[in-house]
Amino acid sequence: MAFYQYNAEQKLKVSKNELWAFISDPRNLSKITPEKMSFLITSKDLPTEMYEGMIISYKVKPVANLPTTWVTEITKVKEKSYFVDEQRIGPFSMWHHEHILEEIDSNTILMKDIVSYSPPFGVIGRIANSLFIKQNLKQIFNHRKEVLDKMFC
């Protein structure tokens, strides 16, 4: 099984409280996901703030416009500092996503993302990662950066 990591960083001119309020609300994920992925949260009655053990289900079209069910669990939360989501059902053999907030000063936050993942299907997954998975991740995080820059900078 191949293992990869994607890292992204973004400085935002916003208070830690305001940024945490936005990113810890699972309903906001659709606001920062590219429209072409047709991202739809299918979980009912989501709270406004995530918690450890929370299960969130989605429909998404990550590749070739094919709909996929994706279910993640929030496995760790340290309020206003970080949270981790892990795939339980979805397109990857393994997916672990760390969202980290570091305060630079009272109005500047460094947001880091560390995505550790393994594509499915062995050698085919390794080829897929080279051909489009890695590039898709880059596009998703570039889109998110643009949206958050407009919102908070």
C-alpha positions, 0 to 999 in steps of 0.5 A, spaced: 500 500 500 502 506 497 502 512 502 502 519 501 502 526 505 499 533 502 501 539 506 498 546 506 499 552 509 495 559 509 496 565 513 489 569 515 488 575 518 483 573 523 482 572 530 483 565 532 476 565 535 473 567 529 477 562 524 475 556 529 468 558 529 468 557 522 472 551 521 469 547 527 462 548 524 462 542 519 456 545 515 461 550 512 465 545 509 461 545 503 463 553 502 470 551 501 469 545 497 470 546 489 463 546 486 465 541 481 466 536 486 458 537 487 459 536 495 453 535 499 453 533 506 448 528 507 448 527 515 442 530 518 441 535 524 449 537 524 451 541 530 454 548 529 461 545 532 464 538 531 466 534 537 470 527 538 466 521 535 462 525 530 460 522 524 459 526 518 457 523 511 457 526 504 456 525 497 462 527 493 464 527 486 472 527 486 473 523 480 470 523 473 464 526 476 462 519 479 458 520 485 461 517 492 459 516 499 464 519 504 464 518 511 469 521 516 469 521 523 472 527 528 477 523 532 481 528 535 479 536 537 483 541 541 478 547 541 481 553 537 488 549 536 486 543 532 482 537 529 483 531 526 478 527 521 479 520 518 475 517 513 471 511 515 468 509 508 470 513 502 474 513 496 481 512 499 484 506 503 486 510 508 485 518 510 487 522 516 487 529 515 490 534 521 487 541 521 492 545 525 491 553 527 497 557 530 496 564 532 502 568 530 499 574 533 492 576 536 489 577 528 494 573 524 493 565 524 497 560 521 492 554 518 496 548 517 493 542 513 496 535 513 493 530 509 496 523 510 492 518 505 493 511 501 489 510 494 486 504 493 487 498 488 495 498 489 499 499 483 493 502 480 492 507 486 499 509 485 499 511 478 492 515 479 496 519 485 501 521 480 496 522 474 490 526 478 489 525 486 495 529 488 493 534 483 486 534 485 488 535 492 492 541 490 486 544 486 482 543 492 486 546 497 488 552 492 480 553 492 479 553 499 485 558 500 482 563 495 475 562 499 478 563 506 482 569 503 476 573 501 472 571 507 478 573 512 483 577 509 
